[in-house]
Amino acid sequence: MDKNAPLILLAAGGTGGHLFPAEALGVELIRRGLRVRLVTDARALHYSGLFTPDDIDVVPSETVRGRSPLALLRTVTTLGHGTLVAIRLVRRLKPAAVVGFGGYPTLPPLMAARFLGVPGIIHDANAVLGRANRFLSRRVKAIATSLPGVLDRDPDLAGKTVTVGTPMRPAILTAAAVPFAQPEPNGPLRILVVGGSQGARVMSDIVPGAIEKLEPMLWSRLVLTQQVRKEDMERVRAINEQRKINAELAPFFTDLPARLASSHLVISRSGAGTVAELAAIGRPSILVPLPGAIDQDQFANAGVLADVGGALRIAQADFTPDRLAAEISALAAEPARLTAMASAARGVGRLDAAERLADLVIKTAGI
């Protein structure tokens, strides 16, 4: 790597939904001969992949955790301190551009870039712009979105917005090359249950009860892989053992892309990264949006697949053992419907997003 090559600073919140697209862009920029570093919060140190600790700069940041004056003061104070740290970092590194992928940890480095006159770009994977990106949208030179039409109603922002898709890490691109294998009428039915980077208690509450309500003939067909929080593990395992379900349970799967590719049905939350990966790989899903979000981003994300027939969207209030058991039973009885859903999901997937975003970054940075 040429030590004099232009440096692109990638800023991302420390969860997979933000880090994975940053990693995918980093891989593409390195392929083009550029240098990359990641600026984030301390959570990212737990993720393996492109970025090693030597490539990561941790900047103080804080999420808005409440509406009380004390909570807001804590957030503003931490972000202000983080911005000062980021200004020193940007002055020292002299990046050609700073690219943010959402989350409050992106605010300090992108505000530092604006203060120092370094081109800033933000990428948003959701169907609705996130709060941090909304704040930054008028303070950066370019905006990249995963989905079309996100900012069509705001002419001031639409003019600097480009739809590129969600950059996919290499493991997803490898999984996307695996064709969907329609389940045989009496063969294994592979179901993958995931709940986002931190897991989801609702899956542990609902999925085991739904499996109990399935016809016994389906129990012998199920090959269940479920992400389960440690505190929920024993009760979920007990139900699967009682029904003799072929189940693998774990708090986290490091090989999730390969597991997505081998699944006949995925049951999940509908974070932007999950929806983009389901579309890229082309797998049928039952999506349960996280309730209570101010901008209902997960509901909108799930709609991208539900509207084309690639997924079933179920509000959490309607996500009961009876409802889930009925949906699983209906899909198991119609294997061709699963294949049609897989094809529909794949039809909205984008595999060249990293290249398209890299083009935008290089153009915006003027390199």
N, C-alpha and C positions, 0 to 999 in steps of 0.2 A: 504494500500500500504506500503510495506517494505521500510523504508527510506534508508536502506543500499543496496537496489537492484540497479543493474547497471543502469546508466542513458544514454539514447540515445538522442542526440541533433539533432533535425530536423530543417533544414534550407530551407526556401522557400520564393520566391517572393510573394508579398502581393496581388495576384489575385487568383481567384478560381481555375484556371487551375493548379497552383502550390500548393495551400493550401489544396485542397480536397484530392489529393493523400497522402500528408503528414498526414492529419487527419486520413485517412484510415489505413496507416501504424501505426500511434500512437495507434489507437484502438486495433490493433492486438498485438502490443508490450506490451501494458498494460494487455491484456488478458493473456499474457505469463509471467506476473509478473515483467516486467521491468518498469522503470520510463521514462517519456518523457517530453521534453520541446521544445518549438518552438522558433527559432531565425529568425527574419524577419524584414521588414520595417514597418513604422507606418500604412500603409494601412490595415494590417491584424487585427488591433484593431477593425475594423468595422465588421469583420466576426464573426458570432456566430458558436458554434459547440463544438468540443472537447476541444479546447484551450481557457481558460479564461485569462484575463489580468495577473493573477498571474502566469500563465504557459508560458508567452511570454516574450522574451527578444528582445528589439528593438535595432538594430545595424545600424549605418549610412551607406547608400549605395547610389549609383547613377547609372542611365542608361546612355549609350552613346547617347546623344541627338543631336549630330551634328559633323561635321568633322572639324570645326574651331579649331584653337589652344586653344582658350579660353574655348570652350566647353569640349575639351578633357582634358585640365588641371583641370577643375572643377571636371570631373568624376574621374580622377586619384587621385586628392587630397582627395575627399570624400571617395573613396574606401580605400585609404591608412589610413585615420583616422579610418574608420570602422574596418579595420583589426587590428589596435592597440586596439580598444575597444573589438573586438572579442577575441584577445589573452588574455586579462584580464579576460573575461567571461569564456573562456575555462579553464584557469588555476584555476579559482574559482570553477567551476562546476565539473571539472574532469570527463567528459563523457567517456563512453567506446567506442563510435564512434560518428561521425558526418555524417548525411545523408542529401544530398542536392537534391532539386527537381527542380532546374533551376531558371533562373532569376538572375539579378545582385546582389540582396541581399544575394545570397548564396556564393558569392566570399569571403567576409571577414571571415565568420566562417570556411569555408573549407580551406582557406589559413592559418588561425590560427591553425587549426587541423594539417595541414602538418608541420608547424613550430614547433609545440609542440609534434609531433610524435604520434598523436591520429589518428586511422584509419579513413579514409574518404571514403565515398561511394556516388556516384551520380546516380540519376534516371532521365531518359529523356523519356517523353511520346510521343515525336514527331517522325515522320518518318525520320527526319533529325536532327542531334544533334544541340541544340541551341548554341549560341555564348558563353555564360557563361560556359556551360558544356563542350564545345570544349576546352576552355582554361583550365578547371579543369581536363580534362580527363587523362592527363599524370601526374597528381599530386595527384591522389587518388588510393586507393588499389583495388577498384572494381567499375564496371559500370553496372547498370541495365537499360535495355531498355524495352519499351512497345511492340515493334515490332521487328521481326527477321530481321537480315541482315543489321542493321543500320551501323555497323562498320566492316562488312566483308572485306572491301577493305583496312583496316589498321590492319595488323597482330599484331602489337605491342599492339593495344588496344583490338582486338578481343579476345585475350587470357585471358583477365580479365573481359570480358563482358558476362552477363547472361540475357537472355530474360525472363522477369517475367510478362509482361502485366502492365496495369495501376491499381494501388490499388483503389478500389471503396469504397466510404463512405457507411455507413449502409443504408442510404435512397435509394441509387442506387441499392443495393442488394435487398432491399424490392421491388422496382419497377421492377427489373428484373424477379421477380416471377409472374408478371402479364402477362398473354398471350396476344398476339396481337389479337384484335377483328376486323375482316374484316368488313368494312362499308357495310351496306345494300344498294342496288341499289338506293333507294330513301330516305334513312335515313340520319342522321347527318353525316357530314364530318368534323372531328375535325382536325384543322390545328394549329400548334404551330409555332410561328415565334420568334426566339431569335437571339441576335447579339453579344454574348460574355458578359463578366463581365461588360463592360461599354456601352453596347448597340451598335447599328450600324445604322448610318444615312441612309445607302443605303437601309435598309429594310423599313424604313419610306418613302423613295423616290419611291421605286418600288412596294412594295406589295399592297398599296391602289390602284394604277393605274391598276395593274393586276386584282384585284378583280372587278374593274369597267368594265373590258373587258370580264368577264365571262358571260356565258349565264344566264339570269335572273333566270332560274329554279335552278341554283346552289346557288344563293344568299340565298335562303330560307333554303338550306341544311347546309350552312357553320356555324360552331361553331369555331370562330377565337379567339385565344389567342396570343397576340403580345406584346413583349417587346419593349417599345417605350421610347425614351429619353424625358425628360420633355419639352425640347424646341420644340419637334416635335409633342407633344401630341394633340394639338388643331386641326392641319390640318389633322392628321390621323383620329381622332375621327369624324371630320365633314364628311369625305367621307363615313365612315362606317354607320353613322346615316342617311345620304342621301339615301343609298342603303338598309337601314334597316337590316344591317348585325348583327347577334348575336356575338358581339365582347367584349372581356375583354382586356383592355389595361393597362399596368403598366410599370414603369421604371425597376422594378426588381421583380422577383417571388421567395419567400423564399421556396416554395414547388415545385421547378422545376422538381425534379425526378418523383413525382407523375403526374405532367402534361405531362412529356414525355411519361409515361406509358399509359396515357389515349388518346394519339394522334394517328391519322391515318397517318399524314404526318408532318414532321418537316422541316422548312426552316431556315437555319442557316449559320453562318460562320463555319469554319472547324478547330477550335483550337483543340489541342490534347485531352483535357479533354472532349470536346463535342463529338468528334468522338468516343472516348473510351466508353462514356456513351451510345451513340446511339447503339454501337455494343453490349454492355453488356445487355441492355434492349431489343434490337432488334426492332428498329423502322425505317421505310423508311424515307428518307430525300432528300431534295434538298440542296446541299452545295455550298456556294459561297465563295471560298478562299479569304482571305485578300490579295489584290494586293500590289505589290511593296516591299514585303519582300525580303531581301538579299538572304536568303537560300530557299525561296519558301516553307517553312515548311507546311503552310496550304494547298497548292496545293497537296503536297505529302500526307498529312493526309487524305484529301478527296479521294485521289486515292485508299486508302486502302479499303474503302467501295464501291467506284464506280467500282473498278476492279472485285469485286465479285457479282455485281448487287444489292448491298444494298442501293445505293444512286445514284443520278444524280449530277454530278459535272458541275457547270456552272461558267465560268470565269466572273468576274464582268463586263467586257466590253460587254459580251453577255447577262447579266442579265437585261433584259428590261421588261416592263410590258407585251408586246406582248408575249415574250418568256415564261415568268412565267405563264401567263394565259393559254397558250397552254399546258404546262406541267401539270398544275393542272387539266385542263379539261380532258386530256388524262388519267391521273391516276384515276380521279373520275369515268370515264367511264369503267375502268377495275379494280374493287376491288380486283380481284385475283392477279393482278400484285403487288398491295400494300402488300398483304400477302406474296408473293414470295420475295419481297424486304426486308420485316421484317425478314423473315427466313434467308436470305442471310447475313444480317447485324449481326444477332444473332450468325451466324456460326463463326464469327471471334472474338466474345466477349470472354473475360476471366474474370471469377468471383473469381478466387483464387489468384489473383496477390498480394494481401496484405500478404497472408501467404507465398508465394514464396519469396517476398522481405524481409519479416521478417527473413526467413531462411538464406538468404544471409547476412543480417546485423549481425545476431548472429554469423554466421560462421566467417565473416570478423573481428568482434570485439573480437573473441575468448572467448565468454562467454557461 
